[in-house]
Amino acid sequence: MVQIPLWSDRKQSQAVEEQEALVREARYRLQDIELGISDSIHRLQTRFEESRRLIRLYASEIVPEAEGVLNSALAGYQVGQVDFLSLLSAQATLFNYQLESIRVMTDYHRHLIEMEAIIGTPIPEALNTGQSGNGS
């Protein structure tokens, strides 16, 4: 006759419960990671789209309008209708808009790189920002 200790069943039951708890903990950690990634992608996508919109706005409206104001101020200065300070102000405004446009493009590419790093694949359609001849 073979005798089986009564406590062996309880030890195995505790080991199974411990392993089940570890599995549940791992699942919760995985769920937290997935939610964090999803949140990061959503946040970056929003910033990315806003940067794309601003790039188009600066390229199609803001910078060309500032260039027109500068050209008008230069023409007015050449015929004596605009003072030098107004001409300089128009030039400074154009430079500031061009600088801001570059900052927006930098943000766009930074968001693109961050998003690609999170999802692990390039986003080729993102490279079309609606501008031509600027290398993006």
ZIZI-V135765 format. One record per residue. N is the residue number from 1. RES is the residue in one small letter. PHI is phi as a letter, one per 20 degrees, with the letter a starting at -180 (* if undefined). OMEGA is omega in radians with two decimals (none if undefined). D_CENTER is the distance of its C-alpha to the mean C-alpha in Angstrom with 2 decimals. Layout:
# ZIZI-V135765
N|RES|PHI|OMEGA|D_CENTER + N|RES|PHI|OMEGA|D_CENTER
This chain:
# ZIZI-V135765
1|m|*|-3.11|72.53 + 2|v|d|3.12|68.95 + 3|q|d|3.10|67.54 + 4|i|d|3.13|63.84 + 5|p|f|-3.13|62.70 + 6|l|f|-3.08|61.38 + 7|w|f|-3.10|58.47 + 8|s|f|3.11|56.90 + 9|d|f|3.13|55.58 + 10|r|f|3.10|54.01 + 11|k|f|3.13|52.34 + 12|q|f|3.12|50.84 + 13|s|f|3.10|49.65 + 14|q|f|3.13|47.94 + 15|a|f|3.11|46.29 + 16|v|f|3.12|45.01 + 17|e|f|3.10|43.69 + 18|e|f|-3.14|41.94 + 19|q|f|3.09|40.27 + 20|e|f|3.10|39.24 + 21|a|f|3.11|37.72 + 22|l|f|3.11|35.77 + 23|v|f|3.11|34.52 + 24|r|f|3.13|33.48 + 25|e|f|3.12|31.67 + 26|a|f|3.12|29.81 + 27|r|f|3.11|28.86 + 28|y|f|3.10|27.53 + 29|r|f|3.11|25.47 + 30|l|f|3.12|24.08 + 31|q|f|3.09|23.33 + 32|d|f|3.13|21.50 + 33|i|f|3.14|19.37 + 34|e|f|3.11|18.67 + 35|l|f|3.11|17.78 + 36|g|f|3.11|15.43 + 37|i|f|3.13|13.62 + 38|s|f|3.11|13.65 + 39|d|f|3.13|12.36 + 40|s|f|3.13|9.39 + 41|i|f|-3.14|8.66 + 42|h|f|-3.14|9.40 + 43|r|f|3.14|7.37 + 44|l|f|3.12|3.97 + 45|q|f|3.11|5.97 + 46|t|f|3.13|7.09 + 47|r|f|3.13|4.56 + 48|f|f|3.14|4.13 + 49|e|f|3.10|7.84 + 50|e|f|3.10|8.61 + 51|s|f|3.12|7.72 + 52|r|f|3.13|9.75 + 53|r|f|-3.13|12.36 + 54|l|f|3.09|12.77 + 55|i|g|3.14|13.26 + 56|r|f|-3.14|15.90 + 57|l|f|3.12|17.40 + 58|y|f|-3.09|17.91 + 59|a|f|-3.02|19.29 + 60|s|e|-3.05|21.55 + 61|e|c|-2.95|22.73 + 62|i|f|-3.11|22.05 + 63|v|f|3.10|22.84 + 64|p|g|3.11|25.72 + 65|e|f|3.11|27.19 + 66|a|f|3.07|27.14 + 67|e|f|3.10|28.77 + 68|g|f|3.11|31.38 + 69|v|f|3.13|32.09 + 70|l|f|3.13|32.56 + 71|n|f|3.11|34.83 + 72|s|f|3.12|36.80 + 73|a|f|3.12|37.17 + 74|l|f|3.11|38.31 + 75|a|f|3.10|40.83 + 76|g|f|3.12|42.05 + 77|y|f|-3.10|42.39 + 78|q|f|3.11|44.40 + 79|v|d|3.05|46.91 + 80|g|n|3.14|47.03 + 81|q|e|-3.12|45.40 + 82|v|c|3.12|42.28 + 83|d|f|-3.06|42.51 + 84|f|f|-3.14|40.75 + 85|l|f|3.10|38.59 + 86|s|f|3.09|37.17 + 87|l|f|3.11|36.47 + 88|l|f|3.12|34.66 + 89|s|f|3.11|32.66 + 90|a|f|3.12|31.55 + 91|q|f|3.12|30.63 + 92|a|f|3.11|28.66 + 93|t|f|3.11|26.79 + 94|l|f|3.14|25.87 + 95|f|g|3.14|24.76 + 96|n|f|3.10|22.58 + 97|y|f|3.10|20.88 + 98|q|f|3.10|20.49 + 99|l|f|3.11|19.03 + 100|e|f|3.09|16.51 + 101|s|f|3.10|15.67 + 102|i|f|3.11|15.10 + 103|r|f|3.12|12.89 + 104|v|f|3.10|10.68 + 105|m|f|3.09|10.81 + 106|t|f|3.10|10.04 + 107|d|g|3.14|6.80 + 108|y|g|-3.10|6.10 + 109|h|f|3.08|7.53 + 110|r|f|3.11|6.12 + 111|h|f|3.11|2.58 + 112|l|f|-3.13|5.63 + 113|i|f|3.13|7.79 + 114|e|f|-3.13|6.53 + 115|m|f|3.12|6.67 + 116|e|f|3.12|9.85 + 117|a|f|-3.12|11.16 + 118|i|f|-3.08|11.12 + 119|i|e|3.03|12.73 + 120|g|m|3.13|14.78 + 121|t|b|3.10|14.95 + 122|p|f|3.09|13.82 + 123|i|d|-3.02|12.32 + 124|p|f|-3.13|14.86 + 125|e|f|3.13|14.71 + 126|a|f|-3.10|11.18 + 127|l|f|3.10|13.00 + 128|n|e|-3.09|15.06 + 129|t|e|-3.12|13.65 + 130|g|n|3.10|17.12 + 131|q|d|3.07|18.24 + 132|s|c|3.06|20.96 + 133|g|m|3.13|22.33 + 134|n|d|3.08|19.39 + 135|g|n|3.10|18.56 + 136|s|d|none|15.23
